[in-house]
């Protein structure tokens, strides 16, 4: 009986060994490569770069390359989000402290889920100090 319990525990550890969690800034590939984080252009999420809207027509194929910039590692990871509906990633876009969970294959995270930080709290300002 102990052998079966040990075997099940080893199998569970083996299954979880491939899953990772990376926390960083979720943005488009173009913005991360050019260092545009807080002021990333929104069209880069649709057509792939800044000012690409000038040549992009409605109905053209989307160039939707999402990446996670991990501050601790100073590294950009591409995200394969095929398991997550794309519209769910709109909320944490251009946010820091986004956690992407999934498998790591090279420099690509095959995402199985994510955690977005809570939105900033409303502040109250009384006037002049």
N, C-alpha and C positions, 0 to 999 in steps of 0.2 A: 504494500500500500504506500509505503514511504517512497519507493522508487517511482511510482506513478505521479505522486505529488511533486517530486523533484523534477521529473520530466515535463510536467505541465508548467511548472515555474520557469524552467529554462526555455520552453517554447514561447511563453508570454514575453520573456525578456528579449528573445530573438526577434519577435514581431515588433516590439517597440524600439529596437535599436536603430531602425532606419528613420523613424520619425524625428523631426527637429522642430524647433521654434526659433525664429529669427525676428528680432524687433528692430525697427528702423523707420525710415521715411518712405512712404509709398508715393510714387510719382511716375511720370513717363520716362522712357529711356533717354529721349532727347534732353529733357530738363536735367536729369541726373548727370549726363555726360558733360553738359555745359555749366553745371553748378547753379542752375536756377531751381531753388527749392521753394521758398515762401512766395516768390513771384513767378511761378511757372505759368506759361501761357496755356489756356484751356484748349486751344485748337491742337496742341501737341498730343492730346489724348485721342483725337479723332484721325488726324492726318499725319501725325508723326514728327512734326517739327514746328518751330515758331514761324509765323507768317505763311504757313503752307495753305491757309484758307484762300489766298489769292488765286491759287491754281486748282484748288479742290472744288469739285462740283458735287451737288447732292446726288447720291447714287453711286459715287465712286467707292471703291473698296476702302474699308477702314484699316488704318495702320495703328493697331492698339497694342503697344508694347509696354507693359507695366513692369516696373522694377522696384526693388526694395533696397534703399541705401542704408547699410548697417554702419552706424557711427563708430562702434568699437573696433570694427575690422577695417574701416575706410574702404569698403568693398560694395560693388553693385551686383545684386542677384536678379536675374530675370525671373519672372513669375509665370508659370503655366497654370492658369486659373480655370482650366476646362471643367473641373469638378464644382466650381462655384459660379452661380449666375453672375454675369458681368455687372448688372445693375446694382447688386449688393456692394460692389467695390466702389461705387460712386461716392458714398458717404465718407469713407476714410481717405479719399484721394487728397493728396497734398497735405497729409497730416503726419506728424511725428509720433513715435511710440506705437506704431501699428505692428501687431504681432501676426506673422504668417506661419501657419503650421502645415507641415507636410513632409515630403521626402526631398533630400538634396541629391541632385545628380549633376556633378560638375559645378557650374555656376548658375544652375537653374533650380528653383524651388518648385516642385510639383505640389501645388497648394491643395490641401484638403479642407482648410478652414482658416479663419482669421479672427482677430479680436481688435476692435477699434477702441481708442481711448474715448472716455466720455467727452461730450462737447464742453467747451469752456463755460464756467458758471457766469451768470449775469452779475454784473457789478452795479453798485449804486454810488453815484457821485453827487454830493450835496452842493457843490459849487466851489467858490474860491477857498483856497486854504489859508 
